Amino acid sequence: MVKSKVWSLAAAIIFFFFHFCAKGQTDATAYEAKFQKWLGVRADSAFTYASKLLAIAQEVNDPKATREALIKQGLAYGFLNEFDSALVYYRKSLNVSLANDDSLGMGKSYLNIGVNLFYRGFLDSAAFYYEIARPIFESLDEKKYLSYSLNNLGQVYKRSGKYEQAASAYARSLAIKKQLKDTVGILNAYFNLSSLYVSTESFDTALLYSQETLKIALILQDTSEIAGAWLNIALSQKGVGNADAALRAFKAAEKFVGYPGDSEFRMELYYNLARLYRDQDNYELAQSYLDKMSVYMQSEAFLEKQMAYYQLSYELKKASGSHAEALALLEAFVQVKDKYLSQSVQQQITELERKYQSEQQELKITGLELEKKTTDLVLAKSINQRNILILVAVIFLILAGFAGHRYREKQRTSKVLKQKNLQISEALDEREILLKEIHHRVKNNLQVISSLLKLQAGSLKDEAAVDAVMEGQNRVRSMALIHQKLYSAEDIRGVSIDTYLENLTGELLTAFGKNEVDVEIETNELKLDIDSVIPLGLILNELISNSLKYAFDKPGGRISIKMWEADEKLNVTVKDNGKGMDAATLEQSNSFGWKMIRSLSRKVKAEIDIRNDGGTEVNLYLSRYKLVV
């Protein structure tokens, strides 16, 4: 009878235990779902459910569930913009992870601390914590969180103006997300890359990434990402000079406003629409969009937006002749700018204080550790001298073994590095050979096209048609020369302008039968990459051809071509001593050649200045170009 009661009691305890665990698990699942539901909508409600999750985790003594619940509480405070409180919970999560040797928990805690500091403007501190989290995720092969760390590092580098490092971090994050087939992550990476290249004014590349962003956003029906993609497409189109396409894209973006938390996006969109209409001298529409922008920018967090608003408003009022209003807006701009600068200085001071306090804390901890070690050594010495000698001997043996191991490890690492360097060198050589082969084939194809144009010209009767075909042949030759220089040069990154112009002018002199014309070339040994030299080469081909065709009606002809860099611009001058041509006539010319010159000038962001002083002089001032050093 007693035995039966004991078994009944044991069964009741087991039943209660499993029932309690099952109920706890069910409640936790429900609370998790409710937390996710309310996080972006009612963060205070989300915090309540995170607290319930914490209570369950602590009741069953589950350290991992505990640190996850603490992170959720920090996230809820972050959405409430209470960053100090959020940081408290992230540090609690870190302490739980450290106490339980939970590497993944440490990495996630460091990552969230970095996010917290990033949104408060402490960029160096944020990068520090991201860099701590990254190797933890790498060692655990946690690709998802590693991609988050790289993406967040990209954000810090972009905000700090370190654009190459930002592009590298974003690209690594994108590659991992593609491995994971993380569609939402890929969308985020494409958007970040498109925004980065808009910031660096690499508009062609930005347009490609923006279009990829739009494709995925439309599939996922993500309203905010669709709107962001259209905005970046608009900025890219505007950057390459396609104002009509930019306006259509801005309008497409405007259709998707209205999603939760779109205030900052609205300000960016309305500001850029106002600028576009200002550039088109449509001041009324520009002002209407600035009025829309003003509704969302009142917060102290948007001082940069306020500065942009007051500056553009001032320019509009000034242009429309409302000088009194313009002056008031200028004063408002100065006030906001002062406030922004003060805020920036205060933020820098806070960051320095944070660093100082961290360093002092580390010094204090180090000092206490040293003091404890000294006391232990003295005590050990007083107790037993022999133990110290044994300890020293053991330490010596350990150090000797460690040194031997380190030496062998270093030898092995050195061997591996040599092999890797050899592989990299071979890969680079193969890449260079392939690139040279591509340039060789492109040159051969262009040569075939040139030959076909020459044959076509021989079969034509109409002189105007013959001239047009021959001009086309000269343009093809100018591009073929570039690819010839690239595959025949040691350095395939760019083209030496000096030798390229010597070959180009030589071919043009022969083609026009003007070998008696003297050509002077002065390029300061500049070397340009292929994306810069192709449009510039076509422009120079047109200018030199025009001089050879129209400038000289008597012997003694001379063409001077100069190129130099100054004030972050590439200056190019083509001048002849011929009969000259009226600058206004050239600028208003509707010929194909001048249409092409103007179109290519927009591509390289070049200003054109034409003068008629002892001949025709054309000056180009390029803003978009890349020198190869």
Residue pairs with C-beta under 8 A, 6 or more apart in sequence:
21 60
24 56
24 59
24 60
27 52
27 56
28 53
28 56
28 57
28 65
31 49
31 50
31 52
31 53
31 56
32 49
32 53
34 45
34 46
34 49
35 46
35 49
35 50
35 53
35 72
35 76
38 45
38 46
38 49
39 46
39 75
39 76
39 79
40 79
40 260
40 261
41 260
43 76
43 77
43 79
43 80
44 76
44 80
46 72
46 75
46 76
46 79
47 73
47 76
47 77
47 80
50 69
50 72
50 73
50 75
50 76
51 69
51 73
53 65
53 68
53 69
53 72
54 66
54 69
54 70
54 73
56 65
57 65
57 66
57 68
57 69
58 66
63 96
63 97
63 99
63 100
63 102
63 105
64 100
64 102
64 105
66 96
67 93
67 96
67 97
67 102
67 105
67 108
67 109
68 93
70 89
70 90
70 92
70 93
70 96
71 89
71 90
71 93
71 108
71 109
71 112
73 89
74 86
74 87
74 88
74 89
74 90
74 93
74 112
74 116
75 86
75 112
76 86
77 83
77 85
77 86
77 89
78 86
78 115
78 116
78 119
83 116
83 119
83 120
86 116
87 113
87 116
90 109
90 112
90 113
90 116
91 109
91 113
93 105
93 108
93 109
93 112
94 105
94 106
94 109
94 110
94 113
96 102
96 105
97 103
97 104
97 105
97 106
97 108
97 109
98 106
103 136
103 139
103 140
104 136
104 140
104 142
104 145
106 136
107 133
107 136
107 137
107 140
107 142
107 145
108 133
108 145
110 129
110 130
110 132
110 133
110 136
111 129
111 130
111 133
111 145
111 148
111 149
111 152
113 129
114 125
114 126
114 127
114 128
114 129
114 130
114 133
114 152
115 126
115 152
117 125
117 126
117 129
118 126
118 152
118 155
118 156
118 159
121 347
121 351
122 347
122 350
122 351
122 354
123 156
123 159
123 160
124 351
124 355
125 351
125 354
125 355
126 152
126 156
127 153
127 156
127 157
130 149
130 152
130 153
130 156
131 153
133 145
133 149
134 146
134 149
134 150
134 153
136 142
137 143
137 145
137 146
137 149
138 146
143 176
143 179
143 180
144 180
144 182
144 185
146 176
147 173
147 176
147 177
147 180
147 182
147 185
148 173
150 169
150 170
150 172
150 173
150 176
151 169
151 170
151 173
151 188
151 189
151 192
153 165
153 169
154 165
154 166
154 167
154 169
154 170
154 173
154 192
154 196
155 166
155 192
157 163
157 165
157 166
157 169
158 166
158 192
158 195
158 196
158 199
163 196
163 199
163 200
166 196
167 193
167 196
167 197
170 189
170 192
170 193
170 196
171 193
173 185
173 189
174 186
174 189
174 190
174 193
177 185
177 186
177 188
177 189
178 186
183 216
183 219
183 220
184 220
184 222
186 216
187 213
187 216
187 217
187 220
187 222
187 225
188 225
190 209
190 212
190 213
190 216
191 209
191 213
191 225
191 228
191 229
191 232
193 209
194 206
194 207
194 209
194 210
194 212
194 213
194 229
194 232
194 236
195 206
195 228
195 232
196 206
197 203
197 205
197 206
197 209
197 236
198 206
198 210
198 232
198 235
198 236
198 239
201 239
201 624
203 235
203 236
203 237
203 239
203 240
204 236
204 240
206 232
206 235
206 236
206 239
207 233
207 236
207 237
207 240
209 232
210 229
210 232
210 233
210 236
211 229
211 233
213 225
213 228
213 229
213 232
214 226
214 229
214 230
214 233
216 225
217 225
217 226
217 228
217 229
218 226
223 256
223 258
223 259
224 256
224 259
224 261
224 262
224 265
226 256
227 253
227 256
227 257
227 259
227 262
227 265
227 269
228 253
228 265
230 249
230 250
230 252
230 253
230 256
231 249
231 250
231 253
231 265
231 268
231 269
231 272
233 249
233 252
234 246
234 247
234 248
234 249
234 250
234 252
234 253
234 272
235 246
235 272
237 243
237 245
237 246
237 249
238 246
238 272
238 276
240 602
240 603
241 602
241 603
243 276
243 279
243 280
246 276
247 276
250 269
250 272
250 273
250 276
253 269
254 269
254 273
257 265
257 266
257 269
263 296
264 296
264 302
264 305
266 292
266 293
266 296
267 293
267 296
267 297
267 302
267 305
268 305
270 289
270 290
270 292
270 293
271 289
271 290
271 293
271 305
271 308
271 309
271 312
273 286
273 289
274 286
274 287
274 289
274 290
274 293
274 312
274 316
275 286
275 312
276 286
277 283
277 285
277 286
277 289
278 286
278 312
278 315
278 316
278 319
283 316
283 319
283 320
286 312
286 316
287 313
287 316
290 309
290 312
290 313
290 316
293 305
293 309
294 309
296 302
297 305
297 306
297 309
300 343
303 336
303 339
303 340
303 343
304 340
306 336
307 333
307 336
307 337
307 340
310 329
310 330
310 332
310 333
310 336
311 333
313 329
314 326
314 329
314 330
314 333
317 323
317 325
317 326
317 329
318 326
377 388
380 387
380 388
380 391
381 388
432 492
435 486
435 487
435 492
436 486
436 487
436 492
437 487
439 483
439 484
439 486
439 487
439 492
440 483
440 487
442 480
442 483
443 480
443 483
443 484
443 487
446 476
446 477
446 479
446 480
446 483
447 480
449 476
450 473
450 476
450 477
450 480
453 469
453 470
453 472
453 473
453 476
454 470
454 473
456 469
457 466
457 469
457 470
457 473
460 466
460 469
468 592
470 511
471 545
471 593
473 511
474 507
474 508
474 511
474 541
474 545
475 538
475 541
475 542
477 504
477 507
477 541
478 504
478 537
478 538
478 540
478 541
479 534
479 537
479 538
481 500
481 503
481 504
481 507
481 537
482 495
482 500
482 530
482 533
482 534
482 537
485 495
485 496
485 499
485 500
485 503
486 492
486 495
486 530
489 495
489 496
491 628
493 529
493 628
494 527
494 528
494 529
494 530
494 533
494 626
494 627
494 628
495 527
495 528
495 529
495 530
495 533
496 525
496 526
496 527
497 523
497 526
497 527
497 528
497 533
497 563
498 521
498 523
498 525
498 526
500 533
500 537
501 521
501 523
501 540
501 561
502 521
504 537
504 540
504 541
504 544
505 519
505 521
505 544
505 559
505 561
508 514
508 541
508 544
508 545
508 548
509 515
509 517
509 519
509 548
512 545
512 548
512 549
514 548
514 552
514 557
516 555
516 557
517 548
517 552
517 557
517 558
517 559
518 557
518 558
518 559
519 558
519 559
519 560
519 561
520 558
520 559
520 560
520 561
521 561
522 560
522 561
522 562
522 563
523 561
523 562
523 563
523 564
524 563
524 564
524 565
526 563
526 564
526 565
526 570
526 627
527 627
527 628
527 629
528 536
528 625
528 626
528 627
528 628
529 626
529 627
529 628
531 626
532 604
532 622
532 624
532 625
532 626
535 600
535 603
535 604
536 572
536 600
536 604
536 622
536 625
538 596
538 600
539 596
539 597
539 600
539 601
539 606
539 620
540 561
540 572
540 574
542 593
542 594
542 596
542 597
543 574
543 597
543 618
544 559
544 561
544 574
545 593
546 593
546 616
547 559
547 574
547 576
547 578
547 616
548 559
550 578
550 579
550 581
551 557
551 576
551 577
551 578
551 579
551 580
551 581
551 615
551 616
552 576
552 578
552 579
553 578
553 579
556 577
557 576
557 577
557 578
558 576
558 577
559 574
559 575
559 576
560 573
560 574
560 575
560 576
561 572
561 573
561 574
562 571
562 572
562 573
562 575
563 570
563 571
563 572
563 573
564 570
564 571
565 571
565 627
568 623
569 621
569 622
569 623
570 620
570 621
570 622
570 625
570 627
571 619
571 620
571 621
571 622
572 619
572 620
572 621
572 622
573 617
573 618
573 619
573 620
574 617
574 618
575 615
575 616
575 617
575 618
576 615
576 616
576 617
577 614
577 615
578 615
578 616
579 615
580 612
580 613
580 614
580 615
580 616
581 612
581 616
582 612
583 610
583 611
583 612
586 594
586 610
586 616
586 618
587 608
587 610
597 608
598 608
600 606
601 607
601 608
601 620
603 624
604 622
604 623
604 624
604 625
605 622
605 623
605 624
606 620
606 621
606 622
606 623
606 624
607 620
607 621
608 618
608 619
608 620
609 618
609 619
609 620
609 621
610 616
610 617
610 618
610 619
611 617
611 618
611 619
